Amino acid sequence: MDIIFLGGLEATAIIGIYDWERETKQTLVFDIEMAFDIKKAAETDDIQYTLDYKTVSERVVSFVEQSEFYLVEKLIEEVAQVILAEFSTPWVKIYLNKRGAISRAKDVGIIIERGEK
């Protein structure tokens, strides 16, 4: 299976359990890997046979920016389900980075894999 990826995709959202986090949008950074068979797209040079990463990125950003979850665990799981269900990709791996969440760490986040590779 081939992998199509998005790196450094940024979106802002209300996310967190503390009062100040419920009032201020925070920037979240996503790296997303998606399994997809690109053979027919490569043979035909036609976008209809591939996973349109622009459409995926727009959908993910829209979903994240409309969300107001408390936990990044919930957010990343929901993003994975959106990608699997709406884009017919059999497998997804997502890195979610909540930069600045801990004062002594530059990066903090979660990595999940869902579906069958």
C-alpha positions as CSV (number, residue, x, y, z in Angstrom):
1,M,0.0,0.0,0.0
2,D,1.2,3.5,-0.7
3,I,1.2,6.4,1.7
4,I,0.0,9.9,1.1
5,F,1.0,12.4,3.8
6,L,0.3,15.8,5.2
7,G,3.0,17.4,7.4
8,G,2.8,20.4,9.7
9,L,-1.0,20.9,9.1
10,E,-2.1,23.7,11.5
11,A,-5.5,24.3,12.9
12,T,-6.7,26.3,15.9
13,A,-9.3,25.0,18.4
14,I,-10.7,25.2,21.8
15,I,-9.0,22.2,23.5
16,G,-8.1,21.5,27.1
17,I,-9.5,21.0,30.6
18,Y,-8.4,24.2,32.2
19,D,-10.6,27.3,32.3
20,W,-8.2,29.4,30.2
21,E,-8.1,26.7,27.6
22,R,-11.8,26.9,27.2
23,E,-11.5,30.6,26.4
24,T,-8.6,30.8,24.0
25,K,-8.0,28.9,20.8
26,Q,-4.8,27.0,20.6
27,T,-2.8,26.0,17.6
28,L,-2.6,22.3,17.0
29,V,-0.2,20.7,14.5
30,F,-1.0,17.5,12.6
31,D,1.2,15.1,10.6
32,I,-1.0,12.6,8.9
33,E,-0.1,9.5,6.9
34,M,-2.9,7.8,4.9
35,A,-2.7,4.5,3.1
36,F,-4.0,4.7,-0.5
37,D,-3.4,2.7,-3.7
38,I,-2.0,5.3,-6.2
39,K,-1.3,2.8,-9.1
40,K,-4.3,3.9,-11.2
41,A,-3.6,7.6,-10.6
42,A,0.1,7.0,-11.7
43,E,-1.0,5.1,-14.8
44,T,-3.6,7.7,-15.9
45,D,-2.2,10.9,-14.5
46,D,-5.8,11.7,-13.3
47,I,-6.6,13.1,-9.9
48,Q,-9.9,11.3,-9.6
49,Y,-8.0,8.1,-8.9
50,T,-6.0,9.3,-5.9
51,L,-6.6,10.8,-2.5
52,D,-6.9,14.6,-2.9
53,Y,-4.7,15.8,0.0
54,K,-6.0,19.4,-0.4
55,T,-9.5,18.2,0.2
56,V,-8.4,16.1,3.2
57,S,-6.5,19.0,4.7
58,E,-9.5,21.3,4.3
59,R,-11.8,18.8,5.9
60,V,-9.5,18.2,8.8
61,V,-8.9,21.9,9.5
62,S,-12.6,22.6,9.3
63,F,-13.5,19.7,11.7
64,V,-10.8,20.7,14.2
65,E,-11.6,24.4,14.1
66,Q,-15.3,23.7,14.8
67,S,-14.6,21.3,17.7
68,E,-14.4,22.0,21.4
69,F,-13.2,18.8,23.0
70,Y,-11.6,18.6,26.4
71,L,-9.0,16.0,25.6
72,V,-6.6,15.7,22.6
73,E,-7.3,11.9,22.8
74,K,-10.9,12.5,21.8
75,L,-10.0,15.0,19.1
76,I,-7.4,12.8,17.4
77,E,-9.7,9.8,17.5
78,E,-12.5,11.8,15.9
79,V,-10.1,13.1,13.2
80,A,-9.0,9.6,12.4
81,Q,-12.7,8.5,12.0
82,V,-13.4,11.4,9.7
83,I,-10.5,10.5,7.4
84,L,-11.3,6.7,7.4
85,A,-15.0,7.2,6.8
86,E,-15.0,10.1,4.4
87,F,-12.0,9.4,2.2
88,S,-12.1,5.6,2.0
89,T,-8.6,5.2,3.1
90,P,-8.1,1.8,4.9
91,W,-5.4,3.1,7.3
92,V,-4.4,6.3,8.9
93,K,-1.6,7.4,11.3
94,I,-1.9,10.8,12.9
95,Y,0.6,12.8,15.0
96,L,-1.1,15.5,17.0
97,N,1.2,18.1,18.5
98,K,-0.2,20.5,21.1
99,R,2.8,22.8,21.2
100,G,3.4,24.7,24.4
101,A,1.1,22.6,26.5
102,I,3.9,22.0,29.0
103,S,6.2,24.9,29.8
104,R,9.4,22.9,29.7
105,A,8.7,21.0,26.5
106,K,8.6,22.4,23.0
107,D,6.3,19.6,21.8
108,V,3.7,17.3,23.4
109,G,1.1,15.2,21.8
110,I,-0.3,11.8,20.7
111,I,0.3,9.4,17.8
112,I,-2.4,6.9,16.8
113,E,-2.9,4.4,14.0
114,R,-6.4,3.3,13.0
115,G,-7.6,0.8,10.3
116,E,-5.7,-1.9,8.4
117,K,-2.5,-1.1,6.6
